[in-house]
Amino acid sequence: MPTLPAHPNCRCALSAYWKDEKSNVEVARLKRKKNTEKRVTINKEKQRKLIAEFRKNGGKVWQDAEAEAYLKKKGANAIVLSEDLIALKNKPTISEVLEELYHVKQFRDGKIDLTNVSRYKAEIEAQNYLLSVKNLYNIPKEEILETKANLQYWKERLKNEKNRNY
């Protein structure tokens, strides 16, 4: 069995190590840049086209560092705050943009109120909408799988809510 080189006070060929705190910070910074979520973000031009009608009707898109912090605090990637205000990450996915625009329509149509049942039904309807337009908007496979999982999640939440209330 071959042995690794072993010199006094030498770590050659064994492993990398860092001498000081500064190096550890640099390594941590490099790791943060790695995107492990496999998010395919929408390009700015496509996003602009999708939200043009929303903005034309008085809608606003909150999309800055403060919005990112708010979304992180809420544990969401995007949120409709009212029928004329959407909060998005700086680099949203096509599904996030489409889903929030669909929720705006639901708000304007009066389908969403303060009850959990209406919220869950709205989420289920939005997930079904995304699945229905997946080819039209070339929604990536990862997002389709996530949408299907979300659909099951919201159906289960609705079922539990109905059982709790009856």
DSSP file (Angstrom, degrees, kcal/mol; ACC not computed):
  #  RESIDUE AA STRUCTURE BP1 BP2  ACC     N-H-->O    O-->H-N    N-H-->O    O-->H-N    TCO  KAPPA ALPHA  PHI   PSI    X-CA   Y-CA   Z-CA
    1    1 A M              0   0    0      0, 0.0     2,-0.0     0, 0.0     0, 0.0   0.000 360.0 360.0 360.0 125.7    0.0    0.0    0.0
    2    2 A P        -     0   0    0      0, 0.0     2,-0.3     0, 0.0     0, 0.0  -0.334 360.0-142.0 -68.3 150.4    1.6    3.3   -1.0
    3    3 A T        -     0   0    0     -2,-0.0     3,-0.1     3,-0.0     0, 0.0  -0.835  15.8-112.7-111.7 151.8    2.1    5.9    1.7
    4    4 A L        -     0   0    0     -2,-0.3     9,-0.1     1,-0.1    10,-0.1  -0.499  44.3 -92.1 -77.2 149.8    1.7    9.6    1.5
    5    5 A P        -     0   0    0      0, 0.0     2,-0.4     0, 0.0    -1,-0.1  -0.372  44.0-166.8 -60.6 139.5    4.8   11.8    1.7
    6    6 A A        +     0   0    0     -3,-0.1     5,-0.1    -2,-0.0     7,-0.0  -0.910  13.2 168.3-135.7 107.8    5.4   12.8    5.3
    7    7 A H    >   -     0   0    0     -2,-0.4     3,-1.8     3,-0.3     5,-0.1  -0.878  48.7 -89.3-112.6 148.2    7.9   15.6    6.1
    8    8 A P  T 3  S-     0   0    0      0, 0.0     3,-0.1     0, 0.0    -1,-0.0  -0.366 111.1  -2.3 -57.5 131.3    8.2   17.2    9.5
    9    9 A N  T 3  S+     0   0    0      1,-0.2     2,-0.4    -2,-0.1    -3,-0.0   0.757 108.6 120.0  58.7  28.9    5.9   20.2    9.7
   10   10 A C    <   -     0   0    0     -3,-1.8    -3,-0.3     2,-0.1    -1,-0.2  -0.969  43.0-174.4-125.8 139.8    4.7   19.7    6.1
   11   11 A R    >>  +     0   0    0     -2,-0.4     3,-1.8    -3,-0.1     4,-1.1   0.094  31.1 151.1-115.9  21.8    1.2   19.0    4.8
   12   12 A C  T 34 S+     0   0    0      1,-0.3    -5,-0.1     2,-0.2    -2,-0.1  -0.274  72.5   2.1 -59.3 138.7    2.1   18.4    1.2
   13   13 A A  T 34 S+     0   0    0      1,-0.1    -1,-0.3    -9,-0.1     3,-0.1   0.428 115.8  84.9  66.0   2.0   -0.3   16.1   -0.7
   14   14 A L  T <4 S-     0   0    0     -3,-1.8     2,-0.3     1,-0.3    -2,-0.2   0.900  99.2 -46.3 -94.9 -57.8   -2.5   15.6    2.4
   15   15 A S     <  -     0   0    0     -4,-1.1    -1,-0.3     2,-0.0     2,-0.2  -0.986  53.1 -92.1-168.4 163.7   -4.9   18.5    2.4
   16   16 A A        -     0   0    0     -2,-0.3     2,-0.3    -3,-0.1    -4,-0.0  -0.580  43.0-179.8 -81.3 149.6   -5.3   22.2    2.0
   17   17 A Y        -     0   0    0     -2,-0.2     2,-0.4     0, 0.0    -6,-0.0  -0.977  21.0-132.9-146.7 160.6   -5.1   24.4    5.1
   18   18 A W        -     0   0    0     -2,-0.3     3,-0.0     1,-0.1    -2,-0.0  -0.948   3.1-158.4-120.9 137.6   -5.3   28.0    6.0
   19   19 A K  S    S+     0   0    0     -2,-0.4     2,-0.3     1,-0.0    -1,-0.1   0.797  71.3  21.4 -84.3 -30.7   -2.9   29.9    8.2
   20   20 A D  S  > S-     0   0    0      1,-0.1     4,-1.3     0, 0.0     3,-0.3  -0.839  78.6-103.3-138.8 172.0   -5.0   32.8    9.2
   21   21 A E  H  > S+     0   0    0     -2,-0.3     4,-2.1     1,-0.2     5,-0.2   0.835 113.4  63.5 -64.6 -34.7   -8.6   34.1    9.5
   22   22 A K  H  > S+     0   0    0      1,-0.2     4,-2.1     2,-0.2    -1,-0.2   0.911 101.8  50.0 -59.2 -43.4   -8.3   36.2    6.4
   23   23 A S  H  > S+     0   0    0     -3,-0.3     4,-2.3     1,-0.2    -1,-0.2   0.897 108.1  53.2 -63.0 -40.2   -7.8   33.1    4.2
   24   24 A N  H  X S+     0   0    0     -4,-1.3     4,-2.3     1,-0.2    -1,-0.2   0.890 108.4  50.3 -61.9 -39.6  -10.9   31.5    5.8
   25   25 A V  H  X S+     0   0    0     -4,-2.1     4,-2.3     2,-0.2    -1,-0.2   0.899 109.5  51.4 -64.8 -41.1  -13.0   34.5    5.0
   26   26 A E  H  X S+     0   0    0     -4,-2.1     4,-1.9     2,-0.2    -2,-0.2   0.902 110.3  48.4 -63.8 -40.5  -11.8   34.5    1.4
   27   27 A V  H  X S+     0   0    0     -4,-2.3     4,-2.0     2,-0.2    -2,-0.2   0.917 110.8  50.7 -65.4 -43.2  -12.7   30.8    1.1
   28   28 A A  H  X S+     0   0    0     -4,-2.3     4,-1.8     1,-0.2    -2,-0.2   0.898 108.7  52.6 -61.2 -40.5  -16.1   31.4    2.5
   29   29 A R  H  X S+     0   0    0     -4,-2.3     4,-1.0     1,-0.2    -1,-0.2   0.903 108.2  50.7 -63.1 -41.1  -16.7   34.3    0.1
   30   30 A L  H  X S+     0   0    0     -4,-1.9     4,-0.6     1,-0.2     3,-0.5   0.895 108.7  51.8 -63.8 -39.6  -15.8   32.0   -2.8
   31   31 A K  H >< S+     0   0    0     -4,-2.0     3,-1.0     1,-0.2    -1,-0.2   0.858 102.7  59.1 -66.2 -35.1  -18.2   29.3   -1.7
   32   32 A R  H 3< S+     0   0    0     -4,-1.8    -1,-0.2     1,-0.2    -2,-0.2   0.802  97.5  61.2 -65.2 -27.8  -21.1   31.8   -1.4
   33   33 A K  H 3< S+     0   0    0     -4,-1.0     2,-0.3    -3,-0.5    -1,-0.2   0.755  81.3  99.3 -70.6 -22.5  -20.8   32.7   -5.1
   34   34 A K  S << S-     0   0    0     -3,-1.0     2,-0.9    -4,-0.6    -3,-0.0  -0.504  71.8-141.0 -70.6 124.4  -21.5   29.1   -6.0
   35   35 A N        +     0   0    0     -2,-0.3     3,-0.3     1,-0.2    -1,-0.1  -0.766  30.1 166.8 -90.4 105.9  -25.2   28.8   -7.1
   36   36 A T        +     0   0    0     -2,-0.9    -1,-0.2     1,-0.2    -2,-0.0   0.522  64.0  75.1 -95.3  -6.4  -26.5   25.5   -5.7
   37   37 A E  S    S-     0   0    0      2,-0.1    -1,-0.2     1,-0.0    -2,-0.1   0.638  90.4-137.0 -81.0 -14.1  -30.2   26.3   -6.3
   38   38 A K        +     0   0    0     -3,-0.3     2,-0.4     1,-0.2   104,-0.1   0.863  38.9 173.2  58.8  37.7  -30.0   25.7  -10.1
   39   39 A R        -     0   0    0    103,-0.1     2,-0.8    54,-0.0    -1,-0.2  -0.626  25.4-155.7 -79.3 130.2  -32.1   28.8  -10.6
   40   40 A V        -     0   0    0     -2,-0.4    54,-0.6   100,-0.0     2,-0.1  -0.918  21.7-150.8-103.6 107.1  -32.5   29.8  -14.3
   41   41 A T  B     -A   93   0A   0     -2,-0.8    52,-0.3    52,-0.2     2,-0.2  -0.445  13.9-110.7 -84.6 153.8  -33.3   33.5  -14.0
   42   42 A I        -     0   0    0     50,-3.0     2,-0.1    -2,-0.1    -1,-0.1  -0.521  34.5-112.8 -77.2 143.3  -35.4   35.5  -16.5
   43   43 A N     >  -     0   0    0     -2,-0.2     4,-2.3     1,-0.1     3,-0.2  -0.495  26.2-115.4 -77.2 154.0  -33.5   38.0  -18.7
   44   44 A K  H  > S+     0   0    0      1,-0.2     4,-2.6     2,-0.2     5,-0.1   0.830 112.3  54.0 -59.8 -36.9  -34.4   41.7  -18.0
   45   45 A E  H  > S+     0   0    0      2,-0.2     4,-2.2     1,-0.2    -1,-0.2   0.919 110.0  46.3 -66.1 -43.6  -36.0   42.2  -21.4
   46   46 A K  H  > S+     0   0    0     -3,-0.2     4,-2.3     2,-0.2    -2,-0.2   0.907 113.2  50.1 -65.2 -41.1  -38.4   39.3  -21.1
   47   47 A Q  H  X S+     0   0    0     -4,-2.3     4,-2.3     1,-0.2    -2,-0.2   0.925 108.9  52.4 -61.5 -44.1  -39.3   40.4  -17.6
   48   48 A R  H  X S+     0   0    0     -4,-2.6     4,-0.7     1,-0.2    -2,-0.2   0.910 110.6  47.6 -59.1 -43.0  -39.9   44.0  -18.8
   49   49 A K  H >< S+     0   0    0     -4,-2.2     3,-0.5     1,-0.2     4,-0.5   0.899 111.3  50.7 -65.4 -41.0  -42.2   42.7  -21.5
   50   50 A L  H 3< S+     0   0    0     -4,-2.3     4,-0.4     1,-0.2     3,-0.3   0.874 116.7  38.9 -66.2 -37.1  -44.2   40.5  -19.1
   51   51 A I  H 3X S+     0   0    0     -4,-2.3     4,-2.6     1,-0.2     5,-0.2   0.437  88.8  96.0 -95.1   2.0  -44.8   43.2  -16.6
   52   52 A A  H <X S+     0   0    0     -4,-0.7     4,-2.5    -3,-0.5    -1,-0.2   0.921  87.1  45.3 -57.7 -47.4  -45.4   46.0  -19.1
   53   53 A E  H  > S+     0   0    0     -4,-0.5     4,-1.6    -3,-0.3    -1,-0.2   0.899 111.8  53.1 -64.2 -41.2  -49.2   45.6  -18.9
   54   54 A F  H  4>S+     0   0    0     -4,-0.4     5,-2.5     1,-0.2    -2,-0.2   0.927 112.9  43.6 -58.8 -47.0  -49.1   45.4  -15.1
   55   55 A R  H ><5S+     0   0    0     -4,-2.6     3,-2.0     1,-0.2    -2,-0.2   0.878 108.0  58.9 -67.3 -37.9  -47.1   48.7  -15.0
   56   56 A K  H 3<5S+     0   0    0     -4,-2.5    -1,-0.2     1,-0.3    -2,-0.2   0.841 104.1  52.9 -59.5 -33.2  -49.4   50.3  -17.6
   57   57 A N  T 3<5S-     0   0    0     -4,-1.6    -1,-0.3    -3,-0.2    -2,-0.2   0.170 134.3 -88.4 -89.7  17.9  -52.3   49.7  -15.3
   58   58 A G  T < 5S+     0   0    0     -3,-2.0    -3,-0.2     1,-0.3    -2,-0.2   0.504  78.7 148.1  94.0   4.9  -50.5   51.4  -12.4
   59   59 A G      < -     0   0    0     -5,-2.5     2,-0.4    -6,-0.2    -1,-0.3  -0.400  31.5-152.7 -75.7 150.9  -48.7   48.4  -11.0
   60   60 A K  E     -b   85   0B   0     24,-2.3    26,-2.2    -2,-0.1     2,-0.5  -0.943   4.3-148.4-123.1 144.9  -45.3   48.8   -9.3
   61   61 A V  E     -b   86   0B   0     -2,-0.4     2,-0.8    24,-0.2    26,-0.2  -0.964   7.0-153.9-114.8 120.1  -42.5   46.2   -9.0
   62   62 A W  E     +b   87   0B   0     24,-3.6    26,-2.5    -2,-0.5     2,-0.2  -0.837  32.5 152.4 -93.7 110.2  -40.4   46.4   -5.9
   63   63 A Q        +     0   0    0     -2,-0.8     2,-0.2    24,-0.2    26,-0.1  -0.653  25.8  95.8-147.4  80.1  -37.0   44.9   -6.9
   64   64 A D  S  > S-     0   0    0     24,-0.2     4,-2.4    -2,-0.2     5,-0.2  -0.815  87.7 -72.7-149.7-171.0  -34.0   46.1   -5.0
   65   65 A A  H  > S+     0   0    0     -2,-0.2     4,-2.2     1,-0.2     5,-0.2   0.873 129.9  52.7 -61.7 -37.3  -31.8   45.2   -2.0
   66   66 A E  H  > S+     0   0    0      2,-0.2     4,-2.3     1,-0.2    -1,-0.2   0.898 109.0  49.4 -65.2 -40.2  -34.5   46.1    0.4
   67   67 A A  H  > S+     0   0    0      2,-0.2     4,-2.9     1,-0.2     5,-0.2   0.906 109.1  52.9 -64.1 -41.3  -37.0   43.9   -1.4
   68   68 A E  H  X S+     0   0    0     -4,-2.4     4,-2.4     1,-0.2    -2,-0.2   0.922 110.3  47.5 -58.6 -44.8  -34.4   41.0   -1.3
   69   69 A A  H  X S+     0   0    0     -4,-2.2     4,-2.3     2,-0.2    -2,-0.2   0.905 112.3  49.6 -64.2 -41.7  -34.1   41.5    2.4
   70   70 A Y  H  X S+     0   0    0     -4,-2.3     4,-2.0     2,-0.2    -2,-0.2   0.928 112.0  47.7 -62.5 -46.0  -37.9   41.6    2.9
   71   71 A L  H  X>S+     0   0    0     -4,-2.9     5,-2.6     1,-0.2     4,-1.0   0.894 110.9  51.2 -63.3 -40.2  -38.3   38.4    0.8
   72   72 A K  H ><5S+     0   0    0     -4,-2.4     3,-0.6    -5,-0.2    -1,-0.2   0.917 109.2  50.9 -62.6 -42.6  -35.6   36.6    2.7
   73   73 A K  H 3<5S+     0   0    0     -4,-2.3    -1,-0.2     1,-0.2    -2,-0.2   0.873 113.8  44.8 -61.7 -37.9  -37.3   37.6    6.0
   74   74 A K  H 3<5S-     0   0    0     -4,-2.0    -1,-0.2    -5,-0.1    -2,-0.2   0.578 110.7-123.1 -82.5 -10.7  -40.6   36.2    4.7
   75   75 A G  T <<5S+     0   0    0     -4,-1.0     2,-0.3    -3,-0.6    -3,-0.2   0.845  71.2 119.5  71.4  33.9  -39.0   33.1    3.3
   76   76 A A      < -     0   0    0     -5,-2.6    -1,-0.3    -6,-0.1    -2,-0.1  -0.881  62.2-147.2-129.5 159.0  -40.2   33.7   -0.2
   77   77 A N  S    S+     0   0    0      1,-0.4    12,-0.9    -2,-0.3     2,-0.3   0.673  89.8   1.5 -93.8 -23.0  -38.8   34.3   -3.6
   78   78 A A  E     -C   88   0B   0     10,-0.2    -1,-0.4    -7,-0.1     2,-0.3  -0.966  65.3-169.9-161.9 148.8  -41.6   36.7   -4.7
   79   79 A I  E     -C   87   0B   0      8,-2.2     8,-3.3    -2,-0.3     2,-0.7  -0.998  22.2-137.5-146.2 140.0  -44.7   38.1   -3.1
   80   80 A V  E     -C   86   0B   0     -2,-0.3     6,-0.2     6,-0.2     3,-0.1  -0.895  21.0-177.4 -91.6 118.5  -47.8   40.1   -4.2
   81   81 A L  E     -     0   0B   0      4,-2.5     2,-0.3    -2,-0.7     5,-0.2   0.738  66.3 -19.5 -90.3 -25.0  -48.3   42.7   -1.6
   82   82 A S  E >  S-C   85   0B   0      3,-1.4     3,-1.1     0, 0.0    -1,-0.2  -0.927  83.9 -77.4-162.7-177.7  -51.4   44.2   -3.1
   83   83 A E  T 3  S+     0   0    0     -2,-0.3    25,-0.1     1,-0.2     3,-0.1   0.609 132.0  33.4 -69.9  -7.8  -53.2   44.3   -6.4
   84   84 A D  T 3  S+     0   0    0      1,-0.1   -24,-2.3   -25,-0.1     2,-0.4   0.185 108.8  70.1-131.9  20.2  -50.7   46.9   -7.6
   85   85 A L  E <   +bC  60  82B   0     -3,-1.1    -4,-2.5   -26,-0.2    -3,-1.4  -0.948  49.6 178.8-144.2 122.1  -47.4   45.9   -5.8
   86   86 A I  E     -bC  61  80B   0    -26,-2.2   -24,-3.6    -2,-0.4     2,-0.5  -0.961  15.9-150.8-118.9 135.7  -45.2   42.9   -6.5
   87   87 A A  E     +bC  62  79B   0     -8,-3.3    -8,-2.2    -2,-0.4     2,-0.3  -0.936  24.6 174.1-104.8 126.0  -41.9   42.2   -4.6
   88   88 A L  E     - C   0  78B   0    -26,-2.5   -24,-0.2    -2,-0.5   -10,-0.2  -0.925  33.7-108.4-128.6 153.3  -39.3   40.3   -6.7
   89   89 A K        -     0   0    0    -12,-0.9   -24,-0.1    -2,-0.3   -12,-0.0  -0.308  40.7-106.5 -66.3 163.5  -35.8   39.2   -6.2
   90   90 A N  S    S+     0   0    0      1,-0.3    -1,-0.1   -26,-0.1   -25,-0.1   0.831 119.0  32.3 -63.4 -30.7  -33.2   41.0   -8.3
   91   91 A K  S    S+     0   0    0    -50,-0.0    -1,-0.3   -48,-0.0   -48,-0.1  -0.685  86.7 176.7-126.3  78.3  -32.9   37.9  -10.5
   92   92 A P        -     0   0    0      0, 0.0   -50,-3.0     0, 0.0     2,-0.2  -0.309  27.8-116.3 -78.6 164.4  -36.3   36.2  -10.5
   93   93 A T  B  >  -A   41   0A   0    -52,-0.3     4,-1.9     1,-0.1   -52,-0.2  -0.544  28.1-109.6 -90.5 164.9  -37.2   33.1  -12.4
   94   94 A I  H  > S+     0   0    0    -54,-0.6     4,-2.6     1,-0.2     5,-0.2   0.886 119.8  54.7 -61.1 -38.7  -39.9   33.1  -15.2
   95   95 A S  H  > S+     0   0    0      1,-0.2     4,-2.8     2,-0.2     5,-0.2   0.896 105.7  51.6 -63.5 -40.4  -42.2   31.1  -12.9
   96   96 A E  H  > S+     0   0    0      2,-0.2     4,-2.1     1,-0.2    -1,-0.2   0.925 112.6  45.1 -62.9 -44.5  -41.9   33.7  -10.1
   97   97 A V  H  X S+     0   0    0     -4,-1.9     4,-2.2     2,-0.2     5,-0.2   0.951 116.3  45.3 -64.6 -49.4  -42.8   36.5  -12.4
   98   98 A L  H  X S+     0   0    0     -4,-2.6     4,-2.0     1,-0.2    -2,-0.2   0.903 113.0  50.5 -62.3 -42.0  -45.7   34.7  -14.1
   99   99 A E  H  X S+     0   0    0     -4,-2.8     4,-2.2    -5,-0.2    -1,-0.2   0.921 111.3  47.1 -64.3 -43.6  -47.1   33.4  -10.7
  100  100 A E  H  X S+     0   0    0     -4,-2.1     4,-1.9    -5,-0.2    -1,-0.2   0.884 110.9  51.5 -68.7 -36.4  -47.1   36.8   -9.1
  101  101 A L  H  X S+     0   0    0     -4,-2.2     4,-1.7     2,-0.2    -1,-0.2   0.878 109.8  51.1 -64.5 -35.8  -48.7   38.4  -12.2
  102  102 A Y  H  X S+     0   0    0     -4,-2.0     4,-2.1     1,-0.2    -2,-0.2   0.899 107.6  52.3 -66.6 -40.2  -51.4   35.7  -11.9
  103  103 A H  H  X S+     0   0    0     -4,-2.2     4,-2.7     2,-0.2    -2,-0.2   0.866 104.6  56.5 -63.7 -35.6  -51.9   36.5   -8.3
  104  104 A V  H  X S+     0   0    0     -4,-1.9     4,-2.7     2,-0.2    -1,-0.2   0.939 106.9  49.3 -59.4 -46.0  -52.4   40.2   -9.1
  105  105 A K  H  X S+     0   0    0     -4,-1.7     4,-2.0     1,-0.2    -2,-0.2   0.908 110.2  51.1 -59.3 -42.1  -55.2   39.1  -11.5
  106  106 A Q  H  <>S+     0   0    0     -4,-2.1     5,-2.6     2,-0.2     6,-0.7   0.905 109.8  49.7 -62.7 -41.8  -56.7   37.0   -8.7
  107  107 A F  H ><5S+     0   0    0     -4,-2.7     3,-1.4     1,-0.2    -2,-0.2   0.943 112.0  47.8 -59.5 -48.1  -56.5   40.0   -6.3
  108  108 A R  H 3<5S+     0   0    0     -4,-2.7    -1,-0.2     1,-0.3    -2,-0.2   0.814 110.5  51.9 -65.9 -30.2  -58.2   42.3   -8.9
  109  109 A D  T 3<5S-     0   0    0     -4,-2.0    -1,-0.3    -5,-0.2    -2,-0.2   0.456 115.3-116.7 -84.3  -0.9  -60.9   39.6   -9.5
  110  110 A G  T < 5S+     0   0    0     -3,-1.4    -3,-0.2    -4,-0.4    -2,-0.1   0.700  77.5 127.8  75.8  20.0  -61.6   39.4   -5.8
  111  111 A K      < +     0   0    0     -5,-2.6     2,-0.5    -6,-0.2    -4,-0.2   0.664  59.6  64.8 -82.5 -16.1  -60.5   35.8   -5.5
  112  112 A I        +     0   0    0     -6,-0.7     2,-0.2    -5,-0.1    -1,-0.1  -0.932  59.3 153.5-113.7 123.7  -58.1   36.4   -2.6
  113  113 A D        -     0   0    0     -2,-0.5     6,-0.1     2,-0.3    -2,-0.0  -0.513  60.8 -77.0-125.9-160.2  -59.3   37.5    0.8
  114  114 A L  S    S+     0   0    0     -2,-0.2     2,-0.2     4,-0.1    -2,-0.0   0.505  94.5 102.3 -84.0  -3.0  -57.9   37.2    4.3
  115  115 A T  S  > S-     0   0    0      1,-0.1     4,-1.8     4,-0.0    -2,-0.3  -0.522  72.8-132.6 -83.7 149.5  -59.0   33.5    4.7
  116  116 A N  H  > S+     0   0    0      1,-0.2     4,-3.0     2,-0.2     5,-0.2   0.880 105.6  59.3 -63.6 -38.1  -56.6   30.7    4.5
  117  117 A V  H  > S+     0   0    0      1,-0.2     4,-2.5     2,-0.2    -1,-0.2   0.926 107.1  45.2 -59.4 -45.9  -59.0   28.8    2.2
  118  118 A S  H  > S+     0   0    0      1,-0.2     4,-2.2     2,-0.2    -1,-0.2   0.890 113.7  50.3 -66.8 -37.3  -59.0   31.5   -0.4
  119  119 A R  H  X S+     0   0    0     -4,-1.8     4,-2.2     2,-0.2    -2,-0.2   0.929 112.4  46.2 -64.5 -44.9  -55.2   31.9   -0.2
  120  120 A Y  H  X S+     0   0    0     -4,-3.0     4,-2.4     2,-0.2    -2,-0.2   0.908 112.7  49.7 -66.1 -41.4  -54.7   28.1   -0.7
  121  121 A K  H  X S+     0   0    0     -4,-2.5     4,-2.6    -5,-0.2    -1,-0.2   0.900 110.2  51.6 -62.3 -39.9  -57.2   28.0   -3.6
  122  122 A A  H  X S+     0   0    0     -4,-2.2     4,-2.3     2,-0.2    -2,-0.2   0.897 109.8  49.2 -64.0 -40.2  -55.4   30.9   -5.2
  123  123 A E  H  X S+     0   0    0     -4,-2.2     4,-2.5     2,-0.2    -2,-0.2   0.915 111.2  49.3 -65.0 -42.8  -52.1   29.2   -4.9
  124  124 A I  H  X S+     0   0    0     -4,-2.4     4,-2.3     1,-0.2    -2,-0.2   0.929 112.1  48.3 -61.7 -45.2  -53.5   26.0   -6.4
  125  125 A E  H  X S+     0   0    0     -4,-2.6     4,-2.1     1,-0.2    -1,-0.2   0.899 111.6  50.2 -62.0 -41.0  -55.0   27.9   -9.3
  126  126 A A  H  X S+     0   0    0     -4,-2.3     4,-2.4     2,-0.2    -2,-0.2   0.897 109.8  49.9 -66.0 -40.6  -51.7   29.7   -9.9
  127  127 A Q  H  X S+     0   0    0     -4,-2.5     4,-2.1     2,-0.2    -2,-0.2   0.912 111.1  49.4 -64.7 -41.4  -49.7   26.5   -9.9
  128  128 A N  H  X S+     0   0    0     -4,-2.3     4,-1.7     2,-0.2    -2,-0.2   0.885 109.2  53.2 -63.5 -37.9  -52.2   25.0  -12.4
  129  129 A Y  H  X S+     0   0    0     -4,-2.1     4,-1.3     2,-0.2    -2,-0.2   0.942 107.6  50.5 -60.9 -47.7  -51.8   28.1  -14.5
  130  130 A L  H  < S+     0   0    0     -4,-2.4     3,-0.5     1,-0.2     4,-0.3   0.905 110.3  49.5 -59.0 -41.8  -48.0   27.8  -14.5
  131  131 A L  H >< S+     0   0    0     -4,-2.1     3,-0.7     1,-0.2     4,-0.3   0.839 108.2  54.6 -66.1 -31.3  -48.3   24.2  -15.6
  132  132 A S  H 3< S+     0   0    0     -4,-1.7    -1,-0.2     1,-0.2    -2,-0.2   0.745 114.9  38.4 -74.5 -22.6  -50.7   25.2  -18.4
  133  133 A V  T 3X S+     0   0    0     -4,-1.3     4,-2.2    -3,-0.5    -1,-0.2   0.207  80.2 111.9-110.9  14.8  -48.3   27.7  -19.9
  134  134 A K  T <4>S+     0   0    0     -3,-0.7     5,-2.3    -4,-0.3     4,-0.2   0.869  84.6  40.2 -58.9 -38.5  -45.0   25.8  -19.4
  135  135 A N  T >45S+     0   0    0     -4,-0.3     3,-0.6     3,-0.2    -1,-0.2   0.881 111.3  56.6 -77.8 -38.5  -44.5   25.3  -23.1
  136  136 A L  T 345S+     0   0    0      1,-0.2    -2,-0.2    -4,-0.2    -1,-0.2   0.889 120.7  29.3 -58.5 -41.0  -45.6   28.8  -24.1
  137  137 A Y  T 3<5S-     0   0    0     -4,-2.2    -1,-0.2     2,-0.0    -2,-0.2   0.294 105.4-122.3-104.6   8.5  -43.0   30.4  -21.8
  138  138 A N  T < 5 -     0   0    0     -3,-0.6    -3,-0.2    -4,-0.2    -4,-0.1   0.925  35.8-165.4  50.1  51.4  -40.4   27.7  -22.0
  139  139 A I      < -     0   0    0     -5,-2.3    -1,-0.2    -6,-0.2     5,-0.1  -0.519  25.2-107.9 -68.8 128.5  -40.4   27.2  -18.3
  140  140 A P     >  -     0   0    0      0, 0.0     4,-1.9     0, 0.0     3,-0.4  -0.170  21.9-115.3 -59.9 151.7  -37.3   25.1  -17.3
  141  141 A K  H  > S+     0   0    0      1,-0.2     4,-2.5     2,-0.2     5,-0.2   0.856 114.6  56.5 -55.9 -40.6  -37.8   21.5  -16.2
  142  142 A E  H  > S+     0   0    0      1,-0.2     4,-2.1     2,-0.2    -1,-0.2   0.894 108.4  47.5 -61.0 -39.8  -36.5   22.3  -12.6
  143  143 A E  H  > S+     0   0    0     -3,-0.4     4,-2.5     2,-0.2    -1,-0.2   0.853 109.4  53.4 -70.6 -34.4  -39.2   25.0  -12.2
  144  144 A I  H  X S+     0   0    0     -4,-1.9     4,-2.4     2,-0.2    -2,-0.2   0.924 109.9  48.0 -65.0 -43.6  -41.9   22.6  -13.5
  145  145 A L  H  X S+     0   0    0     -4,-2.5     4,-2.1     1,-0.2    -2,-0.2   0.907 112.4  49.1 -62.6 -41.3  -40.9   20.0  -11.0
  146  146 A E  H  X S+     0   0    0     -4,-2.1     4,-2.6     2,-0.2    -2,-0.2   0.899 110.0  51.8 -63.9 -40.6  -41.0   22.7   -8.2
  147  147 A T  H  X S+     0   0    0     -4,-2.5     4,-2.5     2,-0.2    -2,-0.2   0.908 108.9  50.0 -63.0 -42.8  -44.4   23.9   -9.4
  148  148 A K  H  X S+     0   0    0     -4,-2.4     4,-2.0     2,-0.2    -1,-0.2   0.903 111.8  48.2 -62.7 -40.9  -45.8   20.3   -9.3
  149  149 A A  H  X S+     0   0    0     -4,-2.1     4,-2.3     2,-0.2    -2,-0.2   0.910 111.7  50.1 -65.4 -41.5  -44.4   19.9   -5.7
  150  150 A N  H  X S+     0   0    0     -4,-2.6     4,-2.8     2,-0.2     5,-0.2   0.895 107.1  55.3 -62.6 -39.9  -45.9   23.3   -4.8
  151  151 A L  H  X S+     0   0    0     -4,-2.5     4,-2.2     1,-0.2    -1,-0.2   0.930 109.8  45.4 -59.3 -46.7  -49.3   22.2   -6.2
  152  152 A Q  H  X S+     0   0    0     -4,-2.0     4,-2.2     1,-0.2    -1,-0.2   0.900 112.0  53.1 -63.5 -40.3  -49.3   19.1   -4.0
  153  153 A Y  H  X S+     0   0    0     -4,-2.3     4,-2.3     1,-0.2    -2,-0.2   0.937 111.3  44.4 -59.8 -48.4  -48.2   21.1   -1.0
  154  154 A W  H  X S+     0   0    0     -4,-2.8     4,-2.4     1,-0.2    -1,-0.2   0.850 110.9  54.2 -69.6 -33.7  -51.1   23.6   -1.4
  155  155 A K  H  X S+     0   0    0     -4,-2.2     4,-2.4    -5,-0.2    -1,-0.2   0.914 110.3  47.4 -63.0 -41.5  -53.6   20.9   -2.1
  156  156 A E  H  X S+     0   0    0     -4,-2.2     4,-2.6     2,-0.2    -2,-0.2   0.908 111.2  50.6 -66.0 -42.0  -52.6   19.3    1.2
  157  157 A R  H  X S+     0   0    0     -4,-2.3     4,-2.3     2,-0.2    -2,-0.2   0.911 111.5  48.5 -61.9 -41.8  -52.8   22.6    3.1
  158  158 A L  H  X S+     0   0    0     -4,-2.4     4,-2.6     2,-0.2     5,-0.2   0.928 111.3  49.7 -63.7 -45.4  -56.3   23.2    1.7
  159  159 A K  H  X S+     0   0    0     -4,-2.4     4,-2.3     1,-0.2    -2,-0.2   0.928 112.7  47.1 -59.3 -46.3  -57.4   19.7    2.6
  160  160 A N  H  X S+     0   0    0     -4,-2.6     4,-2.0     1,-0.2    -1,-0.2   0.885 111.8  50.9 -63.7 -39.2  -56.0   20.1    6.2
  161  161 A E  H  X S+     0   0    0     -4,-2.3     4,-1.8     2,-0.2    -2,-0.2   0.914 110.9  47.8 -65.7 -43.0  -57.7   23.6    6.5
  162  162 A K  H  X S+     0   0    0     -4,-2.6     4,-0.9     1,-0.2    -2,-0.2   0.908 112.1  49.7 -64.7 -41.3  -61.0   22.3    5.4
  163  163 A N  H  < S+     0   0    0     -4,-2.3     3,-0.3     1,-0.2    -1,-0.2   0.865 110.4  51.5 -64.4 -35.6  -60.8   19.3    7.8
  164  164 A R  H  < S+     0   0    0     -4,-2.0    -1,-0.2     1,-0.2    -2,-0.2   0.851 111.3  46.7 -69.0 -34.9  -59.9   21.7   10.6
  165  165 A N  H  <        0   0    0     -4,-1.8    -1,-0.2     1,-0.2    -2,-0.2   0.594 360.0 360.0 -85.3 -11.5  -62.9   23.9   10.0
  166  166 A Y     <        0   0    0     -4,-0.9    -1,-0.2    -3,-0.3    -2,-0.2   0.422 360.0 360.0-117.1 360.0  -65.5   21.1    9.7
